Amino acid sequence: MTNSDQPRQPSRTRDAVVAASCGAFVAMMVGMSYAAVPLYDWFCRATGFNGTTQVSKAGPDTVLDRKVTVRFDANVGAGLPWKFVPERNQIEARLGDVITVDYIVTNQAARETHGLAAYNVAPLNLGAYFQKINCFCFTEQTMKPGETRAMSVVFYIDPAIDKDPDGQGDLTMTLSYTFYPQRDQQRPQAAIGTTGTAGRIE
């Protein structure tokens, strides 16, 4: 019997296992692609990864004498005719102190415009210690022609940063916001030309 006549069962079994493994991997990757965005958002909020700040309902029980420098940055995306600046460029904040800072927004257009703000904190690995109590981010803002408005952010720096090796020394953190343009809001068709309650969309 020649080599070509030998049984090829082990080779076929190995090929089947490889094919099945590849198919399972592809299926897993497709499933993960659908879950990637919510999982990434949850991961960032839970860990502070990529400079994502945390959300708190109240200030901490402890306030330390140690201070960190907090800088404020403001940016506007292309196509949004807004002037957007922080009330103060930077402050010295004690760890645990609840602080309110305003950003001033002016719509420089002669029409109503809409914007949505995103944010991050640098250094990125310390974003988990930047605790926001109230903020204008991720809520669509509508500005009338020429309107100027103060938008507040209420926050504190978690005293736990004092125990983090990365949070030692003279520390400076930067809170950065960017407003992006949103499309003009359209009135629902059912409400156009309707004077009574019939057809009204609440």
PyMOL commands that set and color helices and strands:
alter all, ss='L'
color gray80, all
select helices_A, chain A and resi 3-5+9-47+49-51+124-129+159-163+165-167+189-191
alter helices_A, ss='H'
color red, helices_A
select strands_A, chain A and resi 54-55+67-76+82-86+90-94+99-107+113-122+130-134+141-143+148-157+172-182
alter strands_A, ss='S'
color yellow, strands_A
deselect
rebuild
show_as cartoon
